[in-house]
Amino acid sequence: MTPKDSDPSADESPDAAARGVRDAEDRDVTGIKIPPPVFFLFTVVIAEIAQVFILSFRHGLGTLGVIIGLALIVFSVFLAYRAIGEFWRAKTPLDVRQRSETLVTTGPFRYSRNPIYLAAGVLQAGIGMALDRPWIAVGVLPALILVRYIAIAREEPYLLRRFGEEYGVYKTRVRRWF
């Protein structure tokens, strides 16, 4: 048996080379399988089930609740628009399942490492307030917990591998949420 026969990495076939590149590319992504917006949608569905079948209640704020809800919705759309715009300007994918090309630290990312997730939470709370559906607003907490422990738990180590010290410095300078 030659050394080449005993060393599987010595396989120099085109398939092995392609497999090696594919394996390296697979490691250069977050590994997140479910897009984080699904977590917010999931908690809205659960909240509606709770509202309809378990315990129906209203916040009772009337017009004030609608105004607060609409203000939160407008703020969340503005925040998301600004944050997504920074990704577009940096020419890096928004989808967390794709390889990041640039570490975005401008715009809302100067104040929060996760302004898009924050905007989604504020949007969900605003919808719950505006529609007088408190369970939807309450569902923000489980949604953010899911995002933190499923998505962000994979994103942060990936960004540290991908951008090294640049991300480490950014992480110490900017808080996760706000």
NORZIFEN-V830532 format. One record per backbone hydrogen bond with DSSP energy under -0.5 kcal/mol. CO is the residue of the C=O (numbers start at 1). NH is the residue of the N-H. E is the energy in kcal/mol with one decimal. If there is no record, write none. Layout:
# NORZIFEN-V830532
co	nh	e
CO	NH	E
CO	NH	E
This chain:
# NORZIFEN-V830532
co	nh	e
2	5	-0.6
2	6	-1.5
3	7	-1.1
6	8	-0.7
7	10	-2.0
8	11	-1.3
13	17	-2.3
14	18	-2.7
15	19	-2.7
16	20	-2.4
17	21	-2.1
18	22	-2.7
19	23	-2.8
20	24	-2.1
21	25	-2.6
22	26	-2.7
23	27	-1.7
24	28	-0.7
25	28	-0.7
26	29	-0.7
33	35	-0.5
35	38	-2.2
36	39	-1.5
36	40	-0.9
37	41	-2.1
38	42	-2.9
39	43	-2.0
40	44	-1.9
41	45	-2.3
42	46	-2.4
43	47	-2.3
44	48	-2.4
45	49	-2.2
46	50	-2.6
47	51	-2.7
48	52	-2.6
49	53	-2.9
49	54	-0.6
50	54	-1.6
50	55	-2.7
55	57	-0.6
61	64	-1.4
62	66	-1.7
63	67	-2.6
64	68	-2.7
65	69	-2.7
66	70	-2.8
67	71	-2.3
68	72	-2.4
69	73	-2.4
70	74	-2.7
71	75	-2.5
72	76	-2.6
73	77	-2.5
74	78	-2.3
75	79	-2.7
76	80	-2.8
77	81	-2.6
78	82	-2.4
79	83	-2.5
80	84	-3.1
81	85	-2.1
82	86	-1.4
83	87	-1.4
84	88	-2.3
85	89	-2.6
86	90	-1.9
87	91	-0.5
87	92	-2.0
88	91	-1.2
95	98	-2.0
96	30	-0.7
99	93	-0.5
102	104	-0.8
103	105	-0.6
106	109	-1.8
107	110	-2.0
108	111	-1.7
108	112	-1.6
112	115	-0.6
114	118	-2.3
115	119	-2.5
116	120	-2.1
117	121	-2.1
118	122	-2.5
119	123	-2.6
120	124	-2.3
121	125	-2.3
122	126	-2.6
123	127	-2.6
124	128	-2.3
125	129	-2.4
126	130	-3.1
127	131	-2.4
128	133	-3.1
129	132	-1.2
133	136	-1.5
133	137	-1.1
134	138	-2.9
135	139	-1.9
137	140	-1.5
138	141	-1.1
138	142	-0.6
139	143	-1.9
140	144	-2.9
141	145	-2.2
142	146	-2.6
143	147	-2.6
144	148	-2.6
145	149	-2.6
146	150	-2.0
146	151	-0.7
147	151	-1.1
147	152	-2.8
148	153	-1.1
151	154	-1.4
151	155	-2.6
152	156	-2.4
154	158	-1.6
155	159	-3.1
156	160	-2.1
157	161	-2.3
158	162	-3.0
159	163	-3.0
160	164	-1.7
163	166	-1.3
164	167	-0.7
164	168	-2.0
165	169	-2.9
166	170	-1.9
167	171	-3.2
168	172	-1.5
169	173	-1.5
170	174	-2.5
175	113	-2.0
176	114	-0.9
